[in-house]
Amino acid sequence: MHFNFSTDEILWTLTFAALLVLLVVLLGRDRARRFPWFTASMAFVVVRLLVGKLLFHRMAPVAAGEIFLPLADLAAIVSLLLVVEIARRAFAGAGRRMWIGATAVLLAVGGTVLALWGPWPSFKTLFAASLISTLRLMDLFAQKADLLANVLIVLVGLLVVLFGRYFKAGWHSHTQQLAIGLSMASIAQLTIRGAVEHIAKNTTIHSQGDYKRVMDLVNSLNNANSIIFLVVLVWWIACLWTDEPDTEEQGTGNRDQGPESRN
């Protein structure tokens, strides 16, 4: 019997399996209660992978957009809530002024990147009374919200690594391990996204061979992103399976208190 699997299929299968194992660890080791938005985010990735595998290239573009874009919008919202969850877990006990100042700085940086990265369509294009315009608006929201979430998680991850040990996210804590993994995945996604956009802007297609080379390069970049995410998934599985140091379970007590409960 001869099996012929493409790189895309192998990476999809490994990623899907790793996500299922991660969800089992989150639920079985009672981590989902402490990190509900992280759990929801991983569940959304599973659903989007499965829906994409079953329906991609099997439906008309408009019908596919009506299914994929609402999922993408919900996933982007969950990603933003995940940023808040990691920040609250990591810096529980920080003063109100510190929270306000840090939040303002992070949102200013994220908003600047959001405004400068990528084109913004015209108002008429987005708000025309048609199904296509609605789908375009949903697509724009998903892209921009996902970009903002990636930028913010990188910044939050950097703060966690630098200052987490002074609060509730010391080394080997689950909060810091999640923040590091999320930051690595976001850095990879932002890098690949920037590279693909650069290729699209600076490449002129003269022949079918040129088009094939560009598509092969883009596919290789996407595969690299998938490999990095797979490594991050394995890292999370290993980290979340073990308990944090000096505690049996941190589901109760001061570590579970948000900043508002400690002011």
Sine and cosine of phi, psi and omega as CSV:
sin_phi,cos_phi,sin_psi,cos_psi,sin_omega,cos_omega
0.00,0.00,0.73,-0.69,-0.06,-1.00
-0.93,-0.38,0.80,-0.60,0.03,-1.00
-0.94,-0.35,0.69,-0.72,0.00,-1.00
-0.76,-0.66,0.99,-0.12,-0.03,-1.00
-0.95,-0.32,0.69,-0.73,0.05,-1.00
-0.99,0.15,0.26,-0.97,0.04,-1.00
-0.87,0.49,-0.65,0.76,0.02,-1.00
-0.86,0.51,-0.70,0.72,-0.03,-1.00
-0.92,0.39,-0.65,0.76,0.01,-1.00
-0.90,0.44,-0.72,0.70,-0.01,-1.00
-0.91,0.42,-0.63,0.77,0.03,-1.00
-0.88,0.47,-0.71,0.70,-0.03,-1.00
-0.90,0.43,-0.70,0.71,0.00,-1.00
-0.91,0.42,-0.66,0.75,0.01,-1.00
-0.91,0.41,-0.71,0.71,0.01,-1.00
-0.88,0.48,-0.69,0.72,0.01,-1.00
-0.90,0.44,-0.68,0.74,0.00,-1.00
-0.90,0.43,-0.62,0.79,0.05,-1.00
-0.90,0.44,-0.67,0.74,0.04,-1.00
-0.89,0.45,-0.67,0.74,0.05,-1.00
-0.89,0.46,-0.67,0.74,0.02,-1.00
-0.87,0.48,-0.68,0.73,0.03,-1.00
-0.90,0.44,-0.62,0.78,0.06,-1.00
-0.88,0.47,-0.67,0.74,0.03,-1.00
-0.90,0.43,-0.70,0.71,0.00,-1.00
-0.86,0.51,-0.68,0.74,-0.02,-1.00
-0.99,0.17,-0.69,0.72,-0.07,-1.00
-0.94,0.34,-0.57,0.82,0.01,-1.00
-1.00,-0.10,0.18,0.98,0.07,-1.00
0.88,0.48,0.56,0.83,0.06,-1.00
-1.00,0.05,-0.39,0.92,-0.04,-1.00
-0.89,0.46,-0.53,0.85,0.02,-1.00
-0.92,0.40,-0.55,0.83,-0.01,-1.00
-0.99,0.11,-0.49,0.87,-0.04,-1.00
-0.78,-0.62,0.92,0.38,-0.08,-1.00
-0.91,0.42,-0.62,0.78,-0.02,-1.00
-0.96,0.27,-0.52,0.86,0.12,-0.99
-0.90,0.43,-0.69,0.72,0.04,-1.00
-0.88,0.48,-0.69,0.72,0.03,-1.00
-0.89,0.45,-0.62,0.78,0.01,-1.00
-0.89,0.45,-0.71,0.71,0.02,-1.00
-0.92,0.40,-0.58,0.81,0.05,-1.00
-0.90,0.43,-0.62,0.79,0.04,-1.00
-0.90,0.43,-0.61,0.79,0.04,-1.00
-0.88,0.47,-0.67,0.74,0.03,-1.00
-0.87,0.49,-0.73,0.68,-0.02,-1.00
-0.89,0.46,-0.70,0.72,-0.03,-1.00
-0.92,0.40,-0.62,0.78,0.06,-1.00
-0.89,0.46,-0.71,0.71,-0.05,-1.00
-0.93,0.38,-0.70,0.71,0.01,-1.00
-0.90,0.44,-0.67,0.74,0.03,-1.00
-0.89,0.46,-0.64,0.76,0.00,-1.00
-0.91,0.41,-0.63,0.78,-0.08,-1.00
-0.99,0.16,-0.52,0.85,-0.18,-0.98
-0.91,-0.42,-0.31,0.95,-0.08,-1.00
-0.90,0.44,0.69,-0.72,-0.04,-1.00
0.92,0.40,0.13,0.99,0.02,-1.00
-0.92,-0.40,0.03,1.00,-0.02,-1.00
-0.71,-0.70,0.34,-0.94,0.11,-0.99
-0.90,0.43,0.53,-0.85,-0.07,-1.00
-0.81,0.59,-0.68,0.73,-0.03,-1.00
-0.92,0.40,-0.71,0.71,0.02,-1.00
-0.89,0.46,-0.65,0.76,0.04,-1.00
-0.90,0.44,-0.64,0.77,0.03,-1.00
-0.88,0.47,-0.59,0.81,0.02,-1.00
-0.91,0.41,-0.35,0.93,0.03,-1.00
-0.99,-0.11,-0.75,0.66,-0.13,-0.99
-0.96,0.28,-0.63,0.77,-0.11,-0.99
-0.92,0.39,-0.67,0.74,0.11,-0.99
-0.87,0.50,-0.62,0.78,0.06,-1.00
-0.90,0.44,-0.66,0.75,0.01,-1.00
-0.91,0.42,-0.65,0.76,0.02,-1.00
-0.90,0.43,-0.72,0.70,0.02,-1.00
-0.89,0.45,-0.65,0.76,0.01,-1.00
-0.90,0.44,-0.61,0.79,0.02,-1.00
-0.92,0.40,-0.66,0.75,0.04,-1.00
-0.89,0.45,-0.69,0.73,0.03,-1.00
-0.89,0.46,-0.61,0.80,0.03,-1.00
-0.89,0.46,-0.64,0.77,0.04,-1.00
-0.92,0.39,-0.65,0.76,0.06,-1.00
-0.91,0.42,-0.53,0.85,0.05,-1.00
-0.90,0.43,-0.63,0.78,0.06,-1.00
-0.85,0.52,-0.71,0.71,0.02,-1.00
-0.89,0.46,-0.67,0.75,0.00,-1.00
-0.87,0.48,-0.72,0.69,0.00,-1.00
-0.90,0.44,-0.67,0.74,0.00,-1.00
-0.89,0.45,-0.69,0.72,0.01,-1.00
-0.90,0.44,-0.66,0.75,0.02,-1.00
-0.92,0.40,-0.66,0.75,-0.11,-0.99
-0.96,0.29,-0.62,0.78,-0.15,-0.99
-0.89,-0.45,0.56,0.83,0.13,-0.99
-0.87,0.49,0.76,-0.65,-0.03,-1.00
0.98,-0.20,-0.20,0.98,0.06,-1.00
-0.93,0.37,0.52,-0.86,-0.02,-1.00
-0.93,0.36,0.34,-0.94,-0.03,-1.00
-0.89,0.46,-0.65,0.76,0.00,-1.00
-0.89,0.45,-0.63,0.78,0.03,-1.00
-0.90,0.44,-0.67,0.74,0.02,-1.00
-0.89,0.46,-0.72,0.70,-0.03,-1.00
-0.90,0.44,-0.71,0.70,-0.01,-1.00
-0.90,0.44,-0.73,0.69,-0.01,-1.00
-0.90,0.43,-0.66,0.75,0.01,-1.00
-0.89,0.46,-0.67,0.74,0.00,-1.00
-0.89,0.46,-0.68,0.73,-0.01,-1.00
-0.91,0.41,-0.72,0.69,-0.02,-1.00
-0.89,0.46,-0.68,0.73,0.00,-1.00
-0.93,0.38,-0.55,0.83,0.04,-1.00
-0.91,0.41,-0.70,0.71,0.03,-1.00
-0.91,0.41,-0.73,0.68,0.00,-1.00
-0.88,0.47,-0.66,0.75,0.02,-1.00
-0.91,0.42,-0.59,0.80,0.04,-1.00
-0.90,0.43,-0.72,0.69,0.04,-1.00
-0.88,0.48,-0.66,0.75,-0.02,-1.00
-0.88,0.47,-0.65,0.76,-0.04,-1.00
-0.95,0.30,-0.56,0.83,-0.12,-0.99
-1.00,-0.07,-0.37,0.93,-0.08,-1.00
-1.00,-0.01,0.90,-0.43,0.10,-1.00
0.99,0.11,0.41,-0.91,-0.02,-1.00
-0.97,0.25,0.43,-0.90,0.11,-0.99
-0.92,-0.38,0.83,-0.55,-0.01,-1.00
-0.92,0.38,0.28,-0.96,-0.02,-1.00
-0.94,0.33,0.38,-0.92,-0.01,-1.00
-0.87,0.49,-0.66,0.75,-0.02,-1.00
-0.89,0.46,-0.62,0.78,-0.02,-1.00
-0.90,0.43,-0.64,0.76,-0.09,-1.00
-0.98,0.20,-0.59,0.81,-0.18,-0.98
-0.94,-0.35,0.37,0.93,0.14,-0.99
-0.94,0.35,0.53,-0.85,-0.06,-1.00
-0.99,0.16,0.98,0.20,0.04,-1.00
-0.41,-0.91,0.33,-0.94,0.01,-1.00
-0.90,0.43,-0.63,0.78,-0.01,-1.00
-0.89,0.46,-0.67,0.74,0.01,-1.00
-0.90,0.43,-0.63,0.78,0.04,-1.00
-0.89,0.46,-0.69,0.73,0.02,-1.00
-0.91,0.41,-0.61,0.79,0.05,-1.00
-0.90,0.44,-0.65,0.76,0.03,-1.00
-0.90,0.43,-0.68,0.73,0.04,-1.00
-0.90,0.45,-0.64,0.77,0.02,-1.00
-0.91,0.41,-0.67,0.74,0.03,-1.00
-0.88,0.47,-0.69,0.72,0.02,-1.00
-0.87,0.49,-0.71,0.70,-0.01,-1.00
-0.87,0.49,-0.71,0.71,-0.03,-1.00
-0.91,0.42,-0.74,0.67,-0.07,-1.00
-0.94,0.33,-0.64,0.77,0.03,-1.00
-0.91,0.41,-0.63,0.77,0.04,-1.00
-0.91,0.41,-0.65,0.76,0.06,-1.00
-0.88,0.47,-0.72,0.70,0.01,-1.00
-0.88,0.48,-0.69,0.73,0.01,-1.00
-0.88,0.47,-0.66,0.75,0.02,-1.00
-0.90,0.44,-0.70,0.72,0.01,-1.00
-0.90,0.44,-0.71,0.71,-0.03,-1.00
-0.91,0.42,-0.63,0.78,-0.03,-1.00
-0.94,0.35,-0.52,0.85,0.08,-1.00
-0.91,0.42,-0.70,0.72,0.01,-1.00
-0.91,0.41,-0.70,0.72,0.03,-1.00
-0.90,0.45,-0.66,0.75,0.04,-1.00
-0.87,0.49,-0.64,0.77,0.04,-1.00
-0.90,0.44,-0.68,0.73,0.04,-1.00
-0.90,0.43,-0.62,0.78,0.01,-1.00
-0.89,0.45,-0.70,0.71,0.00,-1.00
-0.90,0.44,-0.65,0.76,-0.07,-1.00
-0.98,0.21,-0.66,0.75,-0.17,-0.99
-0.83,-0.55,-0.03,1.00,-0.07,-1.00
-0.87,0.50,-0.53,0.85,-0.05,-1.00
-0.92,0.40,-0.32,0.95,0.02,-1.00
-1.00,0.09,-0.12,0.99,-0.02,-1.00
-0.82,-0.57,-0.92,-0.38,-0.09,-1.00
-0.84,-0.54,0.40,0.92,-0.05,-1.00
-0.69,-0.72,0.82,0.57,0.05,-1.00
-0.95,0.32,0.11,-0.99,-0.02,-1.00
-0.87,0.50,0.65,-0.76,-0.04,-1.00
0.97,0.24,-0.01,1.00,0.13,-0.99
-0.96,0.28,0.51,-0.86,0.00,-1.00
-0.89,0.46,-0.57,0.82,0.01,-1.00
-0.88,0.48,-0.73,0.68,0.00,-1.00
-0.92,0.38,-0.62,0.78,0.01,-1.00
-0.90,0.44,-0.65,0.76,0.07,-1.00
-0.91,0.41,-0.67,0.75,-0.01,-1.00
-0.89,0.45,-0.65,0.76,0.02,-1.00
-0.90,0.43,-0.72,0.69,0.01,-1.00
-0.89,0.46,-0.70,0.72,0.03,-1.00
-0.89,0.46,-0.64,0.77,0.02,-1.00
-0.90,0.43,-0.68,0.73,0.01,-1.00
-0.90,0.44,-0.69,0.72,0.02,-1.00
-0.90,0.44,-0.64,0.77,0.00,-1.00
-0.94,0.35,-0.65,0.76,0.05,-1.00
-0.87,0.49,-0.69,0.72,0.03,-1.00
-0.89,0.46,-0.69,0.72,-0.03,-1.00
-0.91,0.41,-0.67,0.74,0.02,-1.00
-0.91,0.41,-0.64,0.76,0.00,-1.00
-0.90,0.43,-0.73,0.68,0.01,-1.00
-0.90,0.43,-0.66,0.75,0.01,-1.00
-0.88,0.48,-0.71,0.71,0.03,-1.00
-0.90,0.44,-0.64,0.77,0.00,-1.00
-0.91,0.41,-0.68,0.74,0.00,-1.00
-0.90,0.43,-0.67,0.74,0.03,-1.00
-0.91,0.42,-0.61,0.79,0.04,-1.00
-0.90,0.44,-0.68,0.74,0.03,-1.00
-0.89,0.46,-0.68,0.73,-0.03,-1.00
-0.90,0.44,-0.58,0.81,-0.05,-1.00
-0.98,0.18,-0.51,0.86,-0.18,-0.98
-0.92,-0.39,0.22,0.97,0.00,-1.00
-0.90,-0.43,0.77,-0.64,0.07,-1.00
-0.95,-0.30,0.81,-0.59,-0.04,-1.00
-1.00,-0.03,0.86,-0.50,0.01,-1.00
-0.94,-0.34,-0.30,0.96,-0.07,-1.00
-0.42,-0.91,0.14,-0.99,0.06,-1.00
-0.89,0.45,-0.55,0.84,0.04,-1.00
-0.91,0.41,-0.65,0.76,0.05,-1.00
-0.88,0.47,-0.68,0.74,0.00,-1.00
-0.89,0.46,-0.67,0.74,-0.01,-1.00
-0.90,0.43,-0.65,0.76,0.01,-1.00
-0.90,0.43,-0.65,0.76,0.02,-1.00
-0.90,0.43,-0.71,0.70,-0.01,-1.00
-0.91,0.42,-0.59,0.80,0.06,-1.00
-0.90,0.43,-0.63,0.78,0.02,-1.00
-0.92,0.40,-0.70,0.71,0.03,-1.00
-0.89,0.46,-0.66,0.75,0.02,-1.00
-0.90,0.44,-0.61,0.79,0.04,-1.00
-0.91,0.42,-0.65,0.76,0.04,-1.00
-0.90,0.43,-0.67,0.74,0.03,-1.00
-0.91,0.42,-0.60,0.80,0.05,-1.00
-0.91,0.41,-0.61,0.79,0.05,-1.00
-0.89,0.46,-0.65,0.76,0.05,-1.00
-0.89,0.45,-0.65,0.76,0.02,-1.00
-0.91,0.42,-0.62,0.79,0.01,-1.00
-0.91,0.42,-0.68,0.73,0.02,-1.00
-0.89,0.46,-0.69,0.72,0.02,-1.00
-0.89,0.45,-0.61,0.79,0.04,-1.00
-0.89,0.45,-0.67,0.74,0.05,-1.00
-0.88,0.47,-0.66,0.75,0.03,-1.00
-0.89,0.45,-0.64,0.76,0.03,-1.00
-0.87,0.49,-0.70,0.72,0.03,-1.00
-0.89,0.46,-0.65,0.76,0.04,-1.00
-0.86,0.50,-0.72,0.69,0.01,-1.00
-0.90,0.44,-0.66,0.75,0.00,-1.00
-0.86,0.51,-0.73,0.68,-0.01,-1.00
-0.90,0.43,-0.67,0.74,-0.06,-1.00
-0.94,0.33,-0.69,0.72,-0.07,-1.00
-0.97,0.25,-0.34,0.94,0.05,-1.00
-0.93,0.37,-0.57,0.82,-0.02,-1.00
-1.00,-0.02,0.47,-0.88,0.05,-1.00
-0.97,0.23,0.40,-0.92,0.08,-1.00
-0.93,0.36,0.43,-0.90,-0.02,-1.00
-0.91,0.41,0.54,-0.84,0.09,-1.00
0.90,0.43,0.38,0.92,0.06,-1.00
-0.38,-0.92,0.55,-0.84,0.08,-1.00
-0.99,0.15,-0.68,0.73,0.02,-1.00
-0.32,-0.95,0.73,-0.68,-0.09,-1.00
-0.96,-0.29,0.60,0.80,0.00,-1.00
-0.98,0.18,-0.28,0.96,0.01,-1.00
-0.81,-0.59,0.20,-0.98,0.05,-1.00
1.00,-0.09,-0.19,-0.98,-0.13,-0.99
-0.90,0.43,-0.48,0.88,-0.06,-1.00
-0.92,0.39,-0.37,0.93,-0.02,-1.00
-1.00,-0.03,-0.02,1.00,-0.04,-1.00
-1.00,0.05,0.69,-0.72,0.04,-1.00
-0.98,0.18,0.12,-0.99,-0.04,-1.00
-0.89,0.46,-0.50,0.86,-0.03,-1.00
-0.95,0.32,-0.43,0.90,-0.04,-1.00
-1.00,0.09,-0.14,0.99,-0.05,-1.00
-0.93,-0.38,0.10,0.99,0.04,-1.00
-0.99,-0.12,0.00,0.00,0.00,0.00
